Structure formats: C-alpha cells, structure tokens
Amino acid sequence: MSFTRNQGYLKTPALSRNDFDLHRSKDISIVWFRIGDLRVHDHEPLFAACDQRNATIIPVVLLPENDGIQSHRRIAINRAIVGLEKALKERVGGLPLSIVERNEWHKALGTMIGKAEGNRVDFHFYMSPHKSLDPWGYTVQEEMVGLLKEKAHVRIHPYWGKTLFHPLDMSSDHTGRPSPSISTYSMDTQFPGSLDLIASCETMTQFRERCQGTLPVREPLEVPLISEETHCEELRTYMKEYSISSTKLDTTSCEIREDIPIEEEVAVEHLESVLHNDAYMASYRTSRMSASTSERGAMLSTALSLGTLSPRMVYRKVHDRLLAKKKKGQAESWRWGPKVTSSSLGEEWLLMHLVIRDYFIYLAEHEGDRIYTFGNDREWSQDKDAFNHWIHGQTGFPFVDASMRELHATGFMSNRGRQNVASFLTKELGIDWRWGEDYFQKTLIDHDSGVNAESWAYIAGVGPGRRDTKFMTVTQGEKYDPDGSHIARWIPELSHLEPTLRHRPWLSDQPLAYPAPIRPYESQIGKPPK
C-alpha cells in the first residue's frame, strides 16, 4: 500500500476487511502515543502503521508517573488520553487504545511483540533526550529502546513531529528519512546538521528572521483512513490483562478553565473559532500581551504541549484563512516574511509565536543538559521565605501576586505574567532561575520541558545570547492590566480599590488585608522593556 497525494495532503486509501485479521496476521504494528502527540491528525507514526498491509495495529499510551505532576496538568493529560481514545474509535476504524501503567509496561510490550512473527514500533521521540530536562521521558525512552534492541525481530521507527519546522528542513544535509537502526534518538544522530541553524543564531530574532517565510512548512498528515473491520473486540481481549479502562482516569477532580481547549476535537474547533473571529484577530497583536481576564492570547499552548493540536495544523489553518481573506480583499498585502511589524495581521503574529516555540525547542536540543549550568557563576540568594512569598502570591506586588495566584488556582498564567514573575524572582529577589523553572515544571498545565527551561534562562539572562532585561512589574501591570481587573480577580482584598491603587496599594490610606512589598516598591517602577 502506498501514499497518495490529494491537494498537498498525504493520505492513505481505505483498507479492506482482510487487511486486519488478528488470526492470520504475521505482523503487529505498535503505535506508541506519548504525552506530546495525543492526536490522530498529523501523526506520522499512526499514519505509517496504518500503511502496513496485513498488520494488526495496536495503539498504546503509557501513563506518566504521578510524581511531580500537579492536579491541573494531570487532569489535562487524562482528558487528552480520553479524547484520543474517542478519536481512534470514531475516526480511525474503531482502533482500541491500550492505556498501560508504568509497572505493567514491560509485560504488555513483551506480550504484544511475542504474538507475531514480525513487529514494528512507531513513535515520536517527542520527549527531550536530555536527562536533566525531562528525566521521566528520558528514562522511559531509554528503557523502551533497550528492551526493543533485545528483540531481533522488532523494527523501531522513530519520527519527529513536535515543531513547525521539520529538522530535515533545518539542515543543508538532507539525508532523507531517519534511520530506524540506531539506538540513540537525538537530533544529532537522527538529523545530522539540523542544529547548525540554531547554533549559528545569537538571538531569537535572528532565528525568526532566518526561518519565517524562508523554511518550508510541511503539510500536516490527514487522519489515516482504514476499514471498520479491525477486530476491535479481539484486540481489547488481547491487551485487557495489561490495560486499564479510561473510566478509571481522573478527569474531574479539579476544574480546568473553560477557555483552555484540551481534547483534540475541542482544540481544533477552538482554533477554527479563533481564526474566524475577525474582530479578535484584528486586535490579536495587542491582546496577546494582555494579562487581563477579558483579553488573552489564542489559548493554544496547552493543546500544543499535549500534542492534541499539531503546530503544522495550526499553520495550515492560519494559512488557509489568510488566503481566503486575501481573495476577499481583506489581506491584500499578506505575505509571510522574516519580519512582523505593527502593521502585520494578527494571524502573522500568531504564526510568529509558533516560530518562537520552535526556537526554544531547538535551543533546548542544542544546549542539552548544560543549560542547567547556566548561572553557576552567579551568587544566587537562598532565601526560602522570599521564594515561598513568591509561590503563594504574597510579595506585596499585585501584578506578580495575581499572576502567581492564578497559576496556583488554574495551572495557567498569561505569557506577560510569566515574563514578569520570572524577572521578579531572578532579578529582584536574586533567586536561582532553576528554582522557578522547577516550580513551573510541576505546576503549568501547558508545561513543555524545553520551552519552560529555555524561557526561564532567557528571562534570567543566563547563558549565551541572553538579554539581561529586568521587567518593572508595577509599570508592566499598569500597561497590560490597565483597569486592574486581573488583580481584582485574583486578589479580592484589593478589588474594592480604584485601578490606580490596585497596582499601587501602598498609596492607599485604607487598612488592607494585603502584605506590604517585600522589596522597595520603587525598584519595580520604570521604563518597561520593549
């Protein structure tokens, strides 16, 4: 069976009922879904497995361990898994998803690959291969590879699907498909030369200008079309001993904000809604920076981190929407180029954020574990009391405190809030950026190991090419939350004050049940960074 082209999208024709016969099959294709690719669209491992004739396809997801994952992230992961199960059932021939806990993984894998003469495992090596950045993902991947290497009849097929730009398109050395024979899945071994571009860029701006409008963006893969006759019941029986029911996954113990899409179907609908809201997109350049409750960014970061939404799918939807606008005369000047300016369309600013995400991901791959050595030459404060004030939103600086309280309550914080709280911790309190990075890693609902670590290093101003910029959090709050609604929402003890005093409560002559600033307030007032 071969791939065919259809309007630029890769697709596979529907399979006959004889293509999936559990009793006659000589091959098993295991599709290993990971926390970072929980979708059926633009999923190359799933697509490749469905292209194997006369093979039994077994989609599997390995549940992450509970250690270090806070409630909002845990609920989001579980909901994404339930959404994946639904998507496979409804859109990919009724394929049943095997949900396997860590302590059953070796037994389940051994049983699956022992039932056939030929086996293959297709997966995205989404998790960073660097042990310090993502110890759980690193360990699981090493164990998987080690176990599979012991099986001579198992073929390993790793793919890349995390970024907007594919690693092969980042390199001048186009070596074709990644080799399935090597055992170390990293950028350097899979895609030689793919990190040369990021290594040559001294700043984020340089990276954006060298990628935007220059590098190709590959078409997202369609959902593979296969027959309904896939012996789902036999497959469920086959894996029942090692799988748990999705009904056992906790999806309700804490509430997730309604404007944060989680499941694939919901995320795609949310994206369409955002792009077709002309008034919103017209103001996106400014609203994306807002910290207020009523104005926010596109709210796609959680879906991107869970992989329920592919960055290439986002690009395709944006691209198609802009072409439609251009035909209507609403975007006559549109052409995605290296620079984004104040006159650029909101859609172009949205695409820019996808490129920034790529920048941090590729930078994390390039720097690897040594990122955690950045800042070792500084004398960091070990003030745990100040750190706890920061965590619990009790610093006496309203914009910082409101953002941290929102994070604690929802697992989410605006990008503007993240920049300010990170700057306050590292520049004002002088506390090691790695303390904040670790807290965010455990708390953010949209956590991505590479993006999180590199963002913290970037704001802290440590490592090569970083700007040592200090955010004036009071001034920033007044600019990006002008009516103080964000502060009033998360610091109710200040909600009765007029907007000016919400940002500067120390000027109020009323007694307040709110702490005094733990540092001189003048240090957080001044010209904001660009």
Salt bridges, closest charged atoms under 4 A:
ASP19 OD1 - ARG53 NH1 2.84
ASP21 OD2 - ARG24 NE 3.04
ASP37 OD2 - HIS43 NE2 3.10
ASP37 OD2 - HIS124 ND1 2.92
ASP42 OD1 - ARG312 NH2 2.86
GLU44 OE2 - ARG177 NH1 3.69
GLU65 OE2 - ARG102 NH1 3.11
GLU90 OE1 - LYS86 NZ 3.17
ASP122 OD2 - ARG120 NH2 2.62
GLU143 OE2 - ARG102 NH2 2.80
GLU143 OE1 - HIS106 NE2 3.82
ASP169 OD2 - ARG218 NE 2.82
GLU209 OE2 - LYS339 NZ 2.61
GLU219 OE2 - ARG316 NH2 2.73
GLU233 OE2 - ARG236 NH1 3.00
GLU234 OE2 - HIS23 NE2 3.45
GLU234 OE1 - HIS231 ND1 2.99
ASP259 OD2 - ARG257 NH2 2.60
GLU263 OE2 - ARG79 NE 2.92
GLU264 OE2 - HIS41 ND1 2.55
GLU264 OE2 - ARG91 NH1 3.88
GLU265 OE1 - LYS86 NZ 2.89
GLU272 OE1 - HIS276 ND1 3.63
GLU272 OE2 - LYS317 NZ 2.66
ASP278 OD1 - ARG321 NH2 2.99
ASP278 OD1 - LYS325 NZ 3.85
ASP320 OD1 - ARG316 NH1 2.93
ASP320 OD1 - HIS319 ND1 3.65
GLU347 OE2 - LYS325 NZ 2.62
GLU365 OE1 - HIS130 NE2 3.68
GLU367 OE2 - ARG466 NH1 2.95
GLU406 OE2 - ARG257 NH1 2.82
GLU406 OE2 - ARG296 NH2 3.08
GLU406 OE1 - HIS486 NE2 3.91
GLU428 OE1 - LYS470 NZ 2.89
ASP432 OD1 - ARG434 NE 2.88
ASP438 OD2 - LYS442 NZ 3.20
ASP446 OD2 - ARG418 NH2 2.78
ASP448 OD2 - LYS162 NZ 2.51
GLU454 OE1 - ARG466 NH2 2.47
ASP468 OD2 - ARG378 NH2 3.99
ASP468 OD1 - LYS427 NZ 3.10
GLU478 OE2 - ARG504 NE 2.72
GLU493 OE2 - ARG405 NH1 3.10
